Amino acid sequence: KRLNSAANSGTGGSCTLPSSEKEFENGNMTMSYGAENSIGNMTSSVGSAWNKSGTTWEEKDTTDWCKSCLVECLRSSTHVYTPSAKGCSNSDSSTSTYIASVKEVENVTGDASVALAGGKKRYIYDFHVGKLRYDIRAEEVAKEKETNDGDTEIDATVAKVVASGILKLPDINSAATSEEELEVDIMAWKKSPTSDVAEDVGECQKLFVQDVRKSVLNFVEKFNANF
């Protein structure tokens, strides 16, 4: 069972034809992405010495770097959601903040490369994320209460997992260049929220999916900046 949250689902085909790829001018912007990724220091080394003008088609495999970068960007996805007050004014009542975060990114397949032709770079990638595991925690903090001696106190924060699930990203490719075009499949809950928090958890999940899409676009920006 799954709910397709994509606004514009792709066909899932491999991006191999240069004519279908978005072209980028060779700019001067660079961005370091982790000392362990030595390929990240090769910003201007796509073309060979004999092809400095970039007029001959040349392609550089960047799969390993891109896969590592994509996974790291996805793992950083998180969203903090605080529901608006629901008319409760008791000083001893509590408020909850819901935090969605990625636990693991699994089964990432695909390939990526940078092609040089006609003096322009083309960034080509086609990845599939089989499982992005996440959970949603509720952090509850009691409101300030006045003590007998006139001071105020706040009870300790209590955090617990109220829901968990899996997302799939079947079509991360260079033909989808906007947030709305990125397909995200929301699978059935692994741990379902209870009825009293289901509405708030559902809203947190929806906003979290938007942040996952933004993480993919962050990967694309890093890819363009490093090659």
ABEGO torsion letter per residue (X at the ends): XBBBABABBBAGBBBABAAABBBBBBBABBBBBEAABAAAAAAAAABBAAAAAGABBBBBBAAAAAAAAAAAAAAABBBBBBBBBAGBABAABBBBBBBBBBABBBGBBEBBBBBBBGGBBBBBBBBBBABBBBBBBBBBBBBBBBBAAGBBBBBBBBBBBABBBBBBBABBBAABABAAABBBBBBBBABBBBAAAAAAAAAAAAAAAAAAAAAAAAAAAAAAAAX
